[in-house]
Amino acid sequence: MKTVNDCGAQGDVLIRRIGKIPKSAVEAFETKESPGRHIIAHSETGHHHVVDSTKAKFYVDPADTMVGYISVFDKHVDLEHLRDYDKHETLRLPTGDYELRRQREWSPEGWRQVAD
């Protein structure tokens, strides 16, 4: 397990520490699909990137669905990749605020999310 102090990546998600969550960000809540966890990045195959919702809050940027934020209020939270095989290493995020960006790629139809 790696600890992210400044910047890190898990699959197509880039994580970087920031000073504070922007005021324009909106808190996201747990889903029935993943109780007790915030799904940080959805995967078409169901192998989501998640954090424990009792240790961190997840925020979304209403203007850009490819950007999210995590505010870790516990000692740390682990960002896990829910997959039984060929999974990304778990990342530990210490207390603080983080920006999460999904990778994008250009296609003839325009910009799109990179498939993980």
C-alpha positions as CSV (number, residue, x, y, z in Angstrom):
1,M,0.0,0.0,0.0
2,K,1.3,3.4,-0.9
3,T,0.6,6.6,1.0
4,V,-0.3,9.7,-1.1
5,N,1.3,12.8,0.4
6,D,1.1,15.1,-2.6
7,C,0.1,13.3,-5.7
8,G,-0.7,9.8,-6.9
9,A,-2.7,7.7,-9.3
10,Q,-5.0,4.7,-9.2
11,G,-5.8,3.4,-12.7
12,D,-7.4,6.4,-14.6
13,V,-7.8,8.5,-11.4
14,L,-5.2,11.1,-10.6
15,I,-5.2,12.3,-6.9
16,R,-3.5,15.4,-5.7
17,R,-3.6,17.2,-2.4
18,I,-5.1,20.7,-2.4
19,G,-5.5,23.5,0.1
20,K,-9.3,23.1,0.4
21,I,-12.4,21.9,-1.4
22,P,-13.8,24.6,-3.7
23,K,-17.1,26.2,-2.5
24,S,-18.7,25.2,-5.8
25,A,-18.3,21.5,-5.0
26,V,-21.4,19.6,-3.9
27,E,-21.3,16.8,-1.4
28,A,-22.1,13.3,-2.8
29,F,-23.8,10.7,-0.7
30,E,-23.5,6.9,-0.5
31,T,-25.5,4.9,-3.0
32,K,-27.6,1.8,-2.4
33,E,-25.1,0.1,-4.7
34,S,-22.3,0.6,-2.2
35,P,-23.5,1.2,1.3
36,G,-20.9,2.6,3.7
37,R,-18.7,3.7,0.8
38,H,-18.4,6.6,-1.6
39,I,-17.9,5.5,-5.1
40,I,-15.1,7.8,-6.4
41,A,-14.9,6.4,-9.9
42,H,-17.4,4.2,-11.6
43,S,-16.2,1.5,-13.9
44,E,-18.4,0.1,-16.7
45,T,-17.3,-3.4,-15.5
46,G,-18.5,-2.7,-11.9
47,H,-15.0,-2.5,-10.5
48,H,-15.3,0.8,-8.7
49,H,-12.8,2.9,-6.9
50,V,-14.1,3.6,-3.3
51,V,-13.4,5.1,0.1
52,D,-15.0,4.5,3.5
53,S,-17.7,7.1,4.0
54,T,-17.2,7.1,7.8
55,K,-13.6,8.5,7.3
56,A,-14.1,10.9,4.4
57,K,-16.6,13.0,2.4
58,F,-16.8,12.9,-1.3
59,Y,-17.7,16.0,-3.4
60,V,-18.5,16.4,-7.1
61,D,-17.9,19.4,-9.4
62,P,-21.3,20.2,-10.9
63,A,-19.6,21.9,-13.9
64,D,-17.3,18.9,-14.7
65,T,-18.2,15.3,-14.0
66,M,-14.5,14.3,-14.5
67,V,-13.5,16.1,-11.3
68,G,-14.2,15.2,-7.7
69,Y,-12.9,15.9,-4.3
70,I,-12.3,14.0,-1.1
71,S,-12.0,15.6,2.4
72,V,-10.4,13.1,4.7
73,F,-11.4,13.9,8.3
74,D,-10.1,10.7,10.0
75,K,-6.4,9.8,10.5
76,H,-6.5,8.4,6.9
77,V,-8.7,6.7,4.4
78,D,-7.9,3.9,1.9
79,L,-8.8,4.3,-1.7
80,E,-9.6,0.8,-2.9
81,H,-10.2,-0.7,-6.3
82,L,-13.0,-3.3,-6.0
83,R,-11.8,-6.1,-8.3
84,D,-10.8,-9.7,-7.5
85,Y,-8.0,-9.9,-10.0
86,D,-5.6,-7.5,-11.7
87,K,-6.6,-4.7,-9.4
88,H,-4.9,-1.4,-8.7
89,E,-2.9,-1.1,-5.5
90,T,-4.8,0.5,-2.5
91,L,-3.7,4.0,-1.8
92,R,-3.8,5.6,1.7
93,L,-4.8,9.2,1.9
94,P,-3.8,11.0,5.1
95,T,-6.1,13.7,6.7
96,G,-6.6,16.6,4.3
97,D,-8.4,17.6,1.0
98,Y,-7.7,16.1,-2.4
99,E,-8.8,16.7,-6.0
100,L,-9.5,13.6,-8.1
101,R,-9.4,13.8,-11.9
102,R,-10.4,11.2,-14.4
103,Q,-8.2,10.8,-17.4
104,R,-9.6,11.9,-20.8
105,E,-8.8,11.0,-24.3
106,W,-9.6,12.5,-27.7
107,S,-11.8,10.6,-30.1
108,P,-13.4,11.7,-33.4
109,E,-16.6,12.3,-31.5
110,G,-14.8,14.6,-29.0
111,W,-13.3,14.2,-25.5
112,R,-14.3,11.1,-23.6
113,Q,-13.4,9.3,-20.3
114,V,-10.5,6.8,-20.6
115,A,-11.7,3.3,-20.1
116,D,-9.9,1.6,-17.1
